[in-house]
Amino acid sequence: MNIATKVCLILFSLSLVACDKATTTQESKKAVEPIKTAEIKPSEIKQDASPVTKSDDNKTYTNEFFQMTVQKPDGWYAQNQEEARENQKKGEKMLAGNDKNLKAMIEATDATTTQVFGFFEVPMGTPGKLNPNVLSAAENIKAAPGVKTGCDYIALTKEIIKKSQMNYKFEDKCETKMVNGTEFGVTGGEMTIGEQVVKQRYYAVIRGRHAISVIQTYFDAESEAKVNKVIESLKFN
């Protein structure tokens, strides 16, 4: 698998697990694990920056490596890296099914990727609740010099997901959208799990050697408005 597809596949699998009402989780305050500092150019980050996404008030989350801030909606749950890894494995099974080759491709992650943030309306596994969420991760793409834009990154991801055993429908086009002065590549998609239509919107931006991806998962106009507020709060310095 091309290195530039890993993060979106991680986020994709995580977001699908959030729609599985059988998934369980426990509240935790652990910060996400860092990207290796050796993989990050000093010019892309604040000098002496912390490699961890942090929050002092459980509302504003800051990643100093990428000079990024984002707001967690009041009452929402913030997932930590340990939970992300556990749920990633469950999502991989949903995405790959019995396809061993695709499973191996999805599992081909390494220390160049990390979760940036994961916000859920309710803790995963809450009985009887649909769970709108917004997930973000970053990947060092220096091994993929052909990836110049967010839409380039999304295009590679779409190719892999279309090979999966899931009946997932993508929008035909990737468009550009400005979010607080930063240009993202954006596309949408949806699939049906049981009787529930799950809708998603993918955002990707290239920052130096890194691709930062954000995936929104929602179900109707009300939940779409909630996940949009997270995107609207996302800022890069």
Backbone torsions as a table, in degrees:
resi	resn	phi	psi	omega
1	MET	NA	136.4	175.0
2	ASN	-57.7	135.5	-178.1
3	ILE	-55.0	-29.7	-174.3
4	ALA	-78.8	11.1	176.0
5	THR	-112.1	-5.8	-170.4
6	LYS	-63.1	-49.8	-172.3
7	VAL	-63.1	-47.8	-179.3
8	CYS	-61.2	-35.0	178.0
9	LEU	-68.5	-37.7	175.3
10	ILE	-60.6	-49.7	-178.6
11	LEU	-63.7	-40.3	179.9
12	PHE	-58.8	-48.2	-178.2
13	SER	-66.3	-38.8	178.4
14	LEU	-64.0	-43.6	-177.0
15	SER	-66.8	-32.6	177.7
16	LEU	-69.2	-38.1	178.3
17	VAL	-61.3	-33.3	179.6
18	ALA	-63.4	-20.0	179.3
19	CYS	-89.9	-5.1	-179.7
20	ASP	-92.6	111.0	-174.3
21	LYS	-69.5	-9.6	179.4
22	ALA	-85.4	-9.5	-178.4
23	THR	-71.3	141.2	179.5
24	THR	-121.0	158.2	179.6
25	THR	-157.2	168.0	176.8
26	GLN	-129.4	144.7	179.6
27	GLU	-64.1	140.0	179.8
28	SER	-151.6	151.3	179.6
29	LYS	-111.5	15.7	-179.0
30	LYS	-68.4	141.3	176.0
31	ALA	-80.5	159.7	177.9
32	VAL	-69.3	152.8	-178.5
33	GLU	-75.1	152.8	-175.0
34	PRO	-81.2	158.0	164.4
35	ILE	-77.3	147.7	176.7
36	LYS	-60.6	129.2	-177.2
37	THR	-64.0	-25.6	179.9
38	ALA	-66.5	-18.7	-177.8
39	GLU	-89.3	1.3	-172.9
40	ILE	-119.4	128.3	179.5
41	LYS	-72.1	135.3	178.6
42	PRO	-55.9	-31.9	-178.0
43	SER	-70.5	-16.3	-177.6
44	GLU	-90.3	-12.1	-172.4
45	ILE	-132.5	168.0	174.4
46	LYS	-75.8	131.9	-179.0
47	GLN	-60.4	140.9	-179.0
48	ASP	60.3	26.6	-179.6
49	ALA	-74.2	150.5	174.1
50	SER	-73.7	137.4	179.3
51	PRO	-85.4	13.0	-175.5
52	VAL	-117.7	138.1	172.6
53	THR	-75.2	123.6	-172.2
54	LYS	-128.1	160.3	170.9
55	SER	-145.4	132.1	177.0
56	ASP	-90.8	-17.8	-175.2
57	ASP	-126.3	9.8	-178.8
58	ASN	61.1	25.0	179.7
59	LYS	-135.0	-56.7	178.2
60	THR	-93.6	120.4	-179.6
61	TYR	-108.3	134.7	-175.1
62	THR	-126.6	133.4	170.7
63	ASN	-118.0	105.8	-174.7
64	GLU	-71.9	-25.6	176.3
65	PHE	-57.0	-46.0	-177.4
66	PHE	-100.7	6.8	179.6
67	GLN	49.6	52.7	-173.6
68	MET	-124.9	143.4	171.4
69	THR	-131.0	151.3	178.1
70	VAL	-151.5	150.3	-178.1
71	GLN	-103.6	128.2	172.7
72	LYS	-85.7	129.0	179.3
73	PRO	-59.0	147.1	179.0
74	ASP	-56.2	131.0	176.4
75	GLY	84.6	-6.7	179.7
76	TRP	-79.6	163.4	-176.8
77	TYR	-102.2	133.9	177.5
78	ALA	-101.8	120.2	-179.1
79	GLN	-83.2	142.8	177.0
80	ASN	-100.7	175.1	-173.1
81	GLN	-64.3	-38.1	-179.4
82	GLU	-62.2	-44.6	177.7
83	GLU	-65.1	-38.9	179.8
84	ALA	-60.5	-41.3	-179.3
85	ARG	-66.7	-42.2	179.5
86	GLU	-62.3	-46.4	-177.9
87	ASN	-73.9	-25.9	175.9
88	GLN	-60.7	-41.9	-179.9
89	LYS	-61.7	-39.0	179.1
90	LYS	-68.4	-39.9	179.4
91	GLY	-66.5	-35.2	178.9
92	GLU	-60.8	-38.9	179.5
93	LYS	-65.8	-39.4	178.5
94	MET	-65.2	-39.3	-175.5
95	LEU	-77.2	-43.5	-174.0
96	ALA	-85.7	-27.4	-176.6
97	GLY	59.5	-127.6	-179.1
98	ASN	-97.6	8.8	-179.2
99	ASP	-82.5	101.6	-176.0
100	LYS	-66.7	-36.2	-179.8
101	ASN	-65.8	-44.2	179.5
102	LEU	-66.6	-37.6	177.6
103	LYS	-59.9	-43.8	179.4
104	ALA	-63.9	-37.9	179.0
105	MET	-65.2	-42.8	-178.4
106	ILE	-67.2	-34.6	-177.5
107	GLU	-79.1	-5.6	-176.0
108	ALA	-77.9	63.5	176.2
109	THR	-109.2	160.0	-178.5
110	ASP	-150.3	-167.5	-173.2
111	ALA	-72.0	-1.1	177.8
112	THR	-85.9	-0.1	178.9
113	THR	-122.5	151.3	177.1
114	THR	-158.4	152.0	172.3
115	GLN	-70.6	136.3	174.8
116	VAL	-93.5	-49.9	172.4
117	PHE	-158.4	159.5	175.1
118	GLY	-146.6	113.8	-177.3
119	PHE	-115.7	131.1	179.4
120	PHE	-126.6	144.1	-179.9
121	GLU	-63.0	-39.5	175.6
122	VAL	-133.3	158.0	176.6
123	PRO	-56.6	141.1	-179.4
124	MET	-60.6	136.5	-178.1
125	GLY	94.8	-1.0	176.9
126	THR	-61.9	122.3	-173.7
127	PRO	-61.2	137.5	171.5
128	GLY	69.3	17.5	-175.9
129	LYS	-120.4	127.4	164.4
130	LEU	-70.9	150.3	-168.2
131	ASN	-131.6	83.2	174.0
132	PRO	-56.0	143.7	-178.3
133	ASN	-154.5	161.3	175.3
134	VAL	-134.3	122.3	-177.3
135	LEU	-121.8	144.9	179.1
136	SER	-139.7	144.4	176.1
137	ALA	-147.4	163.5	-178.9
138	ALA	-128.1	149.5	-179.8
139	GLU	-141.4	136.5	172.5
140	ASN	-76.4	121.4	-175.3
141	ILE	-113.6	27.4	-179.3
142	LYS	-62.8	-21.7	177.6
143	ALA	-84.3	1.9	179.0
144	ALA	-127.7	70.1	-174.8
145	PRO	-63.9	-16.8	179.6
146	GLY	-77.7	-11.3	179.5
147	VAL	-85.4	105.9	-176.3
148	LYS	-107.5	-25.8	-174.5
149	THR	-132.5	167.9	175.4
150	GLY	-61.0	-37.1	178.9
151	CYS	-67.7	-33.1	174.2
152	ASP	-59.8	-45.1	-177.9
153	TYR	-64.7	-44.2	179.6
154	ILE	-64.7	-39.1	-178.4
155	ALA	-59.1	-41.2	179.0
156	LEU	-65.7	-39.2	179.5
157	THR	-64.8	-42.2	179.8
158	LYS	-59.0	-38.8	-179.2
159	GLU	-59.9	-41.4	-178.5
160	ILE	-72.2	-46.6	-177.5
161	ILE	-62.7	-34.5	178.7
162	LYS	-65.3	-20.5	178.3
163	LYS	-85.5	-8.0	-177.4
164	SER	-75.4	173.8	-179.6
165	GLN	-86.8	7.8	179.8
166	MET	-93.0	144.9	177.6
167	ASN	-87.4	73.0	-175.6
168	TYR	-102.0	132.0	-177.6
169	LYS	-111.8	120.1	176.6
170	PHE	-96.2	151.6	166.5
171	GLU	-65.5	150.4	-176.4
172	ASP	-67.6	-37.7	-171.6
173	LYS	-108.3	152.5	167.1
174	CYS	-108.4	124.4	-178.0
175	GLU	-109.4	165.3	175.0
176	THR	-102.1	145.5	-179.3
177	LYS	-144.0	134.7	176.5
178	MET	-87.0	128.9	176.3
179	VAL	-124.2	105.2	180.0
180	ASN	50.6	43.7	175.2
181	GLY	88.9	-0.6	178.6
182	THR	-112.8	131.9	-178.2
183	GLU	-89.5	123.3	178.1
184	PHE	-111.5	150.3	162.8
185	GLY	-84.9	138.1	-174.3
186	VAL	-137.9	135.7	170.4
187	THR	-147.3	166.5	-178.6
188	GLY	-124.1	169.0	177.6
189	GLY	-166.4	170.1	177.4
190	GLU	-159.1	160.0	173.8
191	MET	-153.6	166.1	179.8
192	THR	-109.3	126.5	174.8
193	ILE	-114.8	111.7	-171.8
194	GLY	66.5	-119.7	177.1
195	GLU	-106.2	4.8	-175.0
196	GLN	-100.9	126.6	173.4
197	VAL	-82.4	123.3	179.2
198	VAL	-105.1	123.3	-178.8
199	LYS	-107.7	144.9	-179.8
200	GLN	-140.0	153.7	172.8
201	ARG	-133.4	131.0	-175.9
202	TYR	-105.0	130.8	173.3
203	TYR	-119.9	139.6	175.8
204	ALA	-145.2	141.4	177.7
205	VAL	-140.8	143.7	176.9
206	ILE	-98.3	124.9	178.4
207	ARG	-122.8	96.9	-177.0
208	GLY	64.1	-122.7	-180.0
209	ARG	-86.8	4.1	-171.7
210	HIS	-119.1	144.8	170.6
211	ALA	-105.9	127.8	176.1
212	ILE	-110.9	123.8	-178.1
213	SER	-113.5	145.3	175.8
214	VAL	-134.6	129.5	177.4
215	ILE	-121.6	125.2	173.4
216	GLN	-95.8	137.8	173.5
217	THR	-124.1	128.1	-176.5
218	TYR	-151.7	176.9	-170.1
219	PHE	-132.8	-24.5	-177.3
220	ASP	-156.8	-175.5	-176.9
221	ALA	-63.5	-36.5	-178.8
222	GLU	-66.1	-47.4	-179.6
223	SER	-72.4	-28.5	175.1
224	GLU	-62.9	-42.0	179.1
225	ALA	-62.1	-35.3	-179.5
226	LYS	-68.0	-46.2	-178.7
227	VAL	-72.0	-26.9	176.9
228	ASN	-64.9	-31.3	179.8
229	LYS	-64.2	-33.4	178.1
230	VAL	-66.4	-47.6	178.0
231	ILE	-60.1	-42.3	-178.6
232	GLU	-63.6	-21.8	179.8
233	SER	-91.2	-7.7	-174.3
234	LEU	-75.0	125.0	-177.4
235	LYS	-136.8	139.6	172.2
236	PHE	-114.5	134.1	178.0
237	ASN	-78.9	NA	NA
